[in-house]
Amino acid sequence: MALTSAKVLRERILSVLCQEPSGSMDRSQVLERMDSEFKDTWSYEDLQSPETRPFESKWENRASFERAKMVRDGILLGGGDGRWTLTAAGWQAASAQDERS
């Protein structure tokens, strides 16, 4: 099985963040919750470590890259404080995602 797509990682990030009334969590909390909620869906390749960051899995590393794209897309607030926070557009994207489910 291949790596989980960026689209699915984005959906999972939105799903986790919108569960919090504030729409905000520390990076580690987001990744822990994603791991817990989706643990049975990660592929073998997802669970491997990238050579440059052997202390985390590929899906965790790729989720961080997806977060950066979400900041550029205006879905998450920027900033280097380790918080992942939904913007108004992020709340709308999460709501639209829920409606499709």
Secondary structure, DSSP 4 states (H G I P E B T S, - for coil): --PPPHHHHHHHHHHHHTTSTTSEEEHHHHHHHHHHHHTTT--HHHHSPPTT-TTS-HHHHHHHHHHHHHHHTTSB---SSSEEEB-HHHHHHHHHHHHH-
